[in-house]
Amino acid sequence: MGQGIEITIDNRGRIVIPESLRNQLRLQPGMTLVVEEADNENVRLSPLAETPTLIDEGGILVITGEPLSDVSDIVRQERDRRISDLLQRVGL
């Protein structure tokens, strides 16, 4: 991103990043950003790298994190496969 863009700090001290830039940088609500001091009194704002972790939810291991791509097709294919298997088992 070669040129700068203006962002503001609201009256509660929060940084307001324009929606177009949030979309371009894939920033999501709840993400943690790191502010680092750079050269010549500049600052650098970068997302904190999140490491996916496994958590136990009622005996089922669930991974936390965000998918790297759209998984809707994979979910739809798996759902269709399971429905087909179920229909075959009941003889339909």
C-alpha positions as a LaTeX table, in Angstrom:
\begin{tabular}{lrrr}
\hline
Residue & $x$ (\AA) & $y$ (\AA) & $z$ (\AA) \\
\hline
Met1 & 0.00 & 0.00 & 0.00 \\
Gly2 & 2.22 & 2.81 & $-1.22$ \\
Gln3 & 0.26 & 5.85 & $-0.10$ \\
Gly4 & $-1.08$ & 6.82 & 3.28 \\
Ile5 & $-4.67$ & 7.05 & 4.37 \\
Glu6 & $-6.07$ & 9.18 & 7.16 \\
Ile7 & $-7.61$ & 7.47 & 10.16 \\
Thr8 & $-8.98$ & 9.12 & 13.27 \\
Ile9 & $-9.00$ & 8.50 & 16.99 \\
Asp10 & $-12.50$ & 8.93 & 18.45 \\
Asn11 & $-13.33$ & 10.59 & 21.77 \\
Arg12 & $-12.90$ & 7.26 & 23.60 \\
Gly13 & $-9.39$ & 6.76 & 22.21 \\
Arg14 & $-10.38$ & 4.15 & 19.63 \\
Ile15 & $-8.80$ & 4.13 & 16.20 \\
Val16 & $-11.37$ & 4.39 & 13.42 \\
Ile17 & $-10.25$ & 2.63 & 10.22 \\
Pro18 & $-12.35$ & 3.28 & 7.10 \\
Glu19 & $-14.39$ & 0.30 & 5.90 \\
Ser20 & $-12.67$ & 0.20 & 2.50 \\
Leu21 & $-9.26$ & $-0.19$ & 4.18 \\
Arg22 & $-10.58$ & $-2.77$ & 6.68 \\
Asn23 & $-11.90$ & $-4.82$ & 3.75 \\
Gln24 & $-8.70$ & $-4.44$ & 1.75 \\
Leu25 & $-6.58$ & $-5.57$ & 4.72 \\
Arg26 & $-9.10$ & $-8.25$ & 5.75 \\
Leu27 & $-9.43$ & $-6.81$ & 9.26 \\
Gln28 & $-12.26$ & $-8.41$ & 11.22 \\
Pro29 & $-14.04$ & $-7.32$ & 14.41 \\
Gly30 & $-12.28$ & $-8.75$ & 17.44 \\
Met31 & $-8.85$ & $-8.96$ & 15.79 \\
Thr32 & $-5.94$ & $-7.70$ & 17.85 \\
Leu33 & $-3.68$ & $-5.15$ & 16.18 \\
Val34 & $-0.16$ & $-4.32$ & 17.35 \\
Val35 & 1.07 & $-0.72$ & 17.28 \\
Glu36 & 4.83 & $-0.49$ & 16.82 \\
Glu37 & 7.06 & 2.54 & 16.76 \\
Ala38 & 8.76 & 2.87 & 13.38 \\
Asp39 & 11.36 & 5.29 & 12.01 \\
Asn40 & 10.99 & 9.08 & 12.19 \\
Glu41 & 8.17 & 9.15 & 14.76 \\
Asn42 & 5.94 & 6.98 & 12.55 \\
Val43 & 3.96 & 4.04 & 13.80 \\
Arg44 & 3.14 & 0.73 & 12.20 \\
Leu45 & $-0.16$ & $-1.03$ & 12.82 \\
Ser46 & $-0.22$ & $-4.77$ & 12.10 \\
Pro47 & $-2.50$ & $-7.67$ & 12.97 \\
Leu48 & $-1.32$ & $-9.96$ & 15.74 \\
Ala49 & $-0.66$ & $-13.38$ & 14.26 \\
Glu50 & $-3.23$ & $-15.72$ & 15.72 \\
Thr51 & $-2.21$ & $-19.29$ & 16.33 \\
Pro52 & $-5.11$ & $-21.71$ & 15.96 \\
Thr53 & $-5.68$ & $-23.70$ & 19.12 \\
Leu54 & $-7.75$ & $-26.72$ & 20.04 \\
Ile55 & $-10.33$ & $-26.37$ & 22.77 \\
Asp56 & $-12.52$ & $-29.05$ & 24.35 \\
Glu57 & $-16.21$ & $-28.30$ & 23.97 \\
Gly58 & $-18.17$ & $-31.05$ & 25.66 \\
Gly59 & $-15.74$ & $-33.79$ & 24.67 \\
Ile60 & $-15.34$ & $-32.57$ & 21.09 \\
Leu61 & $-12.08$ & $-30.92$ & 20.03 \\
Val62 & $-12.77$ & $-27.68$ & 18.17 \\
Ile63 & $-10.12$ & $-25.58$ & 16.43 \\
Thr64 & $-10.23$ & $-21.84$ & 16.93 \\
Gly65 & $-9.13$ & $-19.47$ & 14.20 \\
Glu66 & $-10.30$ & $-18.29$ & 10.85 \\
Pro67 & $-10.28$ & $-20.25$ & 7.57 \\
Leu68 & $-7.78$ & $-19.03$ & 4.98 \\
Ser69 & $-10.35$ & $-19.25$ & 2.19 \\
Asp70 & $-14.07$ & $-19.64$ & 1.56 \\
Val71 & $-15.18$ & $-23.04$ & 2.89 \\
Ser72 & $-18.86$ & $-22.81$ & 1.95 \\
Asp73 & $-18.46$ & $-25.19$ & $-1.04$ \\
Ile74 & $-16.64$ & $-27.75$ & 1.11 \\
Val75 & $-19.35$ & $-27.56$ & 3.77 \\
Arg76 & $-22.10$ & $-27.91$ & 1.15 \\
Gln77 & $-20.39$ & $-30.94$ & $-0.47$ \\
Glu78 & $-19.91$ & $-32.66$ & 2.89 \\
Arg79 & $-23.53$ & $-31.96$ & 3.88 \\
Asp80 & $-24.77$ & $-33.42$ & 0.57 \\
Arg81 & $-22.57$ & $-36.51$ & 1.02 \\
Arg82 & $-23.88$ & $-37.12$ & 4.54 \\
Ile83 & $-27.50$ & $-36.72$ & 3.42 \\
Ser84 & $-26.91$ & $-39.15$ & 0.57 \\
Asp85 & $-25.33$ & $-41.70$ & 2.96 \\
Leu86 & $-28.23$ & $-41.34$ & 5.38 \\
Leu87 & $-30.83$ & $-41.81$ & 2.62 \\
Gln88 & $-29.01$ & $-44.95$ & 1.39 \\
Arg89 & $-29.01$ & $-46.40$ & 4.94 \\
Val90 & $-32.75$ & $-45.96$ & 5.33 \\
Gly91 & $-33.40$ & $-47.36$ & 1.84 \\
Leu92 & $-34.59$ & $-44.24$ & 0.01 \\
\hline
\end{tabular}
